[in-house]
Amino acid sequence: MDKDKLKEEEKKIRFMRTLIDFSMAVIAQTDIKEDEALKIISSIKDTICAMFPGKDYLFDMIYLPRYRRLLNDKFRRH
């Protein structure tokens, strides 16, 4: 991988992390309803899957459990 491609990949990863962190903060710290939170999560997944085609299984494996824990805590789903 050449330097330009590596820089672009790092930039996409930073952006992805920012999206994840920001969306989790919004869900955790606002009076958002559960259906709205689910829409945000779905939108974030769509965005990330468009940025990293064919890697949606990684989102499901890495980030979906974090979102589930957040939703369970926020909406008292246990």
Secondary structure, DSSP 8 states (H G I E B T S, - for coil): --HHHHHHHHHHHHHHHHHHHHHHHHHHHS---HHHHHHHHHHHHHHHHHHSTT-HHHIIIIIHHHHHHHHHHHTT--
